[in-house]
Amino acid sequence: MKIVVSGGGTGGHIYPALALIREIKKTDKNAEFLYIGTEKGLESKIVPRENIAFKSIHITGFRRKLSFENVKTVLRFLKGVRNSRKILKEFKADVVIGTGGYVCGPVVYAAAKLGIPTVIHEQNSVPGLTNKFLSRYVDRIGICFEEARQFFPENKVVMTGNPRASEVLGQDGIKGRLSAGLKINKPAVLIFGGSRGAKPLNEAVLKSITELGGKPYQVLYVTGDVHYDEVKKEVELIGNPENVIIKPFIHNMPEVLAGIDLTVARAGATTLAELTSLGIPSILIPSPYVTDNHQEKNARALSDHEAAVLLLEKDLTGPKLVEHIDSILTDGDRLKQMKAASKELGIPDAAARMYRLLRELVK
């Protein structure tokens, strides 16, 4: 089977695509892949490192306000469709999947017009403009949240989950704990704001460092590379408690997550897929700076089912954060109930579901 994958702009679109490719490679040694992205996008750096064939087209996203730039975008889209048609014909694609980002627009549209089976994957509870547009042309739409179903034609929608959920399974939690400097016999909370960190979260944690030092649990606090030096300077002034471990970044996150009891994080789709796959309770602080406020809606999909606590950034303070952590980690029954609720929402076989969907379309 020859599979074309397209997705770009952010890791949230790229990493699920790579997780799907890895799953297919395990099952079908003869499968061939071509990834179509943009030359300047994050995918142009990440995908070739995975030894996956990569081609680029030039495309930009629409401005939400009226702008002459949108006229240029339409022209780029049409050119992108022409280029995509050529690439798809040369590769002789059997199926095309778009995992999000504006680069998917011309690629998946061109495939649909060529009569090639097409799928789009929507990671969030609220879809972006590109997937809303493509939903009219594709054969199937994979979703991760039931809340997304209402935005698409019902007869095309399949609950697949996020392929990244499958990659965190089977990890050694004890090894993960030890690699991060955590003790084995003490509850642990992981606090992180994504790969770049989140300044409001960092500020709240810094104001609570001394208080956290007196708690019966341990804290693994990941600042993000860009904030690490500044945070360390602040901590040196107030003192670093023994039970608070501070790191700029975690490279073996799936392994570390497997050994964590509670997570404080943003509410990106990939993060939530990983947490629910493992059954980890969370305190979610959605970024308010994303399109359509979709992170808050993602978070509510968990908090409405008692799998997470929703804490809006405007309400975030050091004392409030510690209060929420205490209320979960020092209450064994609540922690157990939240773990079960989180696990219930997880789709650990998401990658296999996506692959099955592709195979059904090619038959």
Long-range contacts (C-beta under 8 A, 24 or more apart in sequence): 1-28, 1-30, 1-31, 1-32, 1-94, 1-95, 1-358, 1-359, 1-362, 2-31, 2-32, 2-33, 2-34, 2-91, 2-92, 2-93, 2-94, 2-95, 3-31, 3-32, 3-33, 3-34, 3-93, 3-94, 3-95, 3-96, 3-97, 3-358, 4-33, 4-34, 4-35, 4-36, 4-87, 4-88, 4-91, 4-93, 4-95, 4-96, 4-97, 4-107, 4-111, 5-33, 5-34, 5-35, 5-36, 5-96, 5-97, 5-98, 5-99, 6-35, 6-36, 6-37, 6-96, 6-97, 6-98, 6-99, 6-101, 6-103, 6-104, 6-107, 6-108, 7-37, 7-43, 7-98, 7-99, 7-100, 7-101, 7-103, 7-104, 7-121, 8-37, 8-38, 8-41, 8-42, 8-43, 8-101, 8-102, 8-103, 8-104, 9-38, 9-41, 9-42, 9-43, 9-100, 9-101, 9-102, 9-103, 10-42, 10-100, 10-101, 11-42, 11-46, 11-195, 11-270, 12-100, 12-123, 12-268, 12-269, 12-270, 13-43, 13-99, 13-100, 13-101, 13-123, 14-42, 14-43, 14-46, 14-47, 14-99, 15-164, 15-270, 16-99, 16-121, 16-123, 16-162, 16-163, 16-164, 16-270, 16-273, 17-97, 17-99, 17-121, 17-163, 18-46, 18-47, 18-50, 18-52, 19-162, 19-163, 19-164, 19-166, 19-167, 19-351, 20-97, 20-99, 20-163, 20-351, 20-354, 20-355, 21-50, 21-52, 22-167, 22-351, 23-163, 23-166, 23-351, 23-352, 23-354, 23-355, 24-355, 24-358, 27-355, 34-87, 34-91, 34-93, 36-84, 36-87, 36-103, 36-107, 37-103, 38-103, 41-101, 41-103, 43-103, 55-87, 57-83, 57-84, 57-87, 57-103, 57-106, 57-107, 59-102, 59-103, 59-105, 59-106, 60-102, 61-102, 61-129, 61-130, 62-102, 62-129, 77-105, 77-106, 78-106, 80-105, 80-106, 80-107, 80-110, 81-106, 81-109, 81-110, 81-113, 82-110, 84-109, 84-110, 84-111, 85-110, 85-113, 85-114, 88-114, 88-116, 89-114, 94-362, 95-119, 95-358, 95-361, 95-362, 97-121, 97-354, 97-358, 98-130, 98-131, 98-134, 98-138, 99-123, 100-128, 100-130, 100-131, 101-130, 102-129, 102-130, 104-130, 104-131, 104-134, 105-130, 105-133, 105-134, 108-134, 108-137, 108-138, 109-134, 109-137, 112-137, 112-138, 112-139, 113-137, 117-358, 117-361, 117-362, 119-354, 119-357, 119-358, 119-361, 121-160, 121-354, 122-148, 122-152, 123-162, 123-269, 123-270, 123-273, 124-148, 124-269, 124-294, 124-297, 124-298, 125-294, 125-297, 125-298, 125-300, 125-301, 126-151, 126-291, 126-292, 126-293, 126-294, 126-297, 127-151, 127-152, 128-291, 128-292, 139-361, 140-357, 140-361, 142-353, 142-354, 142-357, 144-269, 144-273, 144-347, 144-350, 145-269, 145-298, 145-301, 146-301, 147-297, 147-301, 158-353, 158-357, 159-347, 159-353, 160-347, 160-350, 160-353, 160-354, 160-357, 161-273, 161-346, 161-347, 161-348, 161-349, 161-350, 161-353, 162-269, 162-270, 162-273, 162-347, 162-350, 163-350, 163-351, 163-354, 164-270, 164-273, 164-274, 164-350, 165-273, 165-274, 165-276, 165-277, 165-346, 165-347, 165-348, 165-350, 165-351, 166-277, 166-348, 166-349, 166-350, 166-351, 166-352, 167-254, 167-274, 167-351, 168-254, 168-257, 168-258, 168-274, 168-277, 168-278, 169-277, 169-278, 169-348, 171-254, 171-255, 171-257, 171-258, 172-255, 172-258, 173-255, 173-258, 173-259, 173-260, 174-259, 175-255, 175-259, 176-252, 176-254, 176-255, 176-256, 176-257, 176-258, 176-259, 176-260, 177-256, 177-259, 179-252, 179-255, 179-256, 180-220, 180-245, 180-247, 180-250, 180-256, 180-259, 181-220, 181-245, 182-218, 182-220, 182-245, 182-259, 183-218, 186-216, 186-217, 186-218, 186-243, 187-216, 187-217, 187-218, 187-261, 187-262, 187-329, 188-217, 188-218, 188-219, 188-220, 188-259, 188-260, 188-261, 188-262, 189-217, 189-218, 189-219, 189-220, 189-260, 189-261, 189-262, 189-263, 189-264, 189-325, 189-329, 190-220, 190-222, 190-256, 190-257, 190-260, 190-262, 190-263, 190-264, 190-265, 191-219, 191-220, 191-221, 191-222, 191-263, 191-264, 191-265, 192-221, 192-222, 192-224, 192-250, 192-263, 192-264, 192-265, 193-222, 193-223, 193-224, 193-265, 193-266, 193-285, 194-224, 194-265, 194-266, 194-268, 194-271, 195-224, 195-225, 195-249, 196-224, 196-225, 196-226, 197-222, 197-223, 197-224, 197-225, 197-226, 197-227, 197-228, 198-224, 198-266, 198-285, 198-287, 199-227, 200-285, 200-313, 200-316, 201-264, 201-285, 201-316, 202-227, 202-231, 204-316, 204-317, 204-318, 204-320, 204-321, 205-318, 205-321, 206-231, 206-234, 206-235, 206-238, 206-318, 207-317, 207-318, 208-318, 208-319, 208-321, 208-322, 209-235, 209-238, 209-239, 209-240, 209-241, 209-244, 210-238, 210-239, 210-241, 211-318, 211-319, 211-322, 212-241, 212-243, 212-244, 212-322, 213-239, 213-241, 213-242, 213-243, 213-244, 214-241, 215-243, 215-322, 215-325, 215-326, 215-329, 216-330, 217-243, 217-261, 217-325, 217-329, 217-330, 218-243, 218-244, 218-245, 219-243, 219-244, 219-245, 220-245, 220-247, 220-256, 220-260, 221-245, 221-246, 221-247, 222-246, 222-247, 222-248, 222-249, 222-250, 223-247, 223-248, 224-248, 224-249, 225-249, 261-329, 261-335, 262-325, 262-328, 262-329, 262-335, 264-321, 264-325, 266-295, 267-295, 267-296, 267-298, 267-299, 267-302, 268-295, 268-298, 269-298, 272-298, 272-299, 272-301, 272-302, 273-346, 273-347, 273-350, 275-342, 275-346, 276-302, 276-307, 276-342, 276-343, 276-345, 276-346, 276-347, 277-346, 277-347, 277-348, 277-350, 278-342, 278-343, 278-346, 279-339, 279-340, 279-342, 279-343, 279-346, 280-339, 280-342, 281-307, 281-308, 281-328, 281-335, 281-338, 281-339, 281-341, 281-342, 282-307, 282-308, 282-309, 282-342, 283-308, 283-309, 283-311, 283-321, 283-324, 283-325, 283-328, 284-308, 284-309, 284-310, 284-311, 285-311, 285-312, 285-313, 285-316, 286-310, 286-312, 286-313, 287-313, 288-312, 288-313, 288-314, 301-345, 302-342, 302-345, 305-341, 305-344, 305-345, 306-337, 306-338, 306-341, 307-338, 307-341, 307-342, 307-344, 307-345, 308-338, 308-342
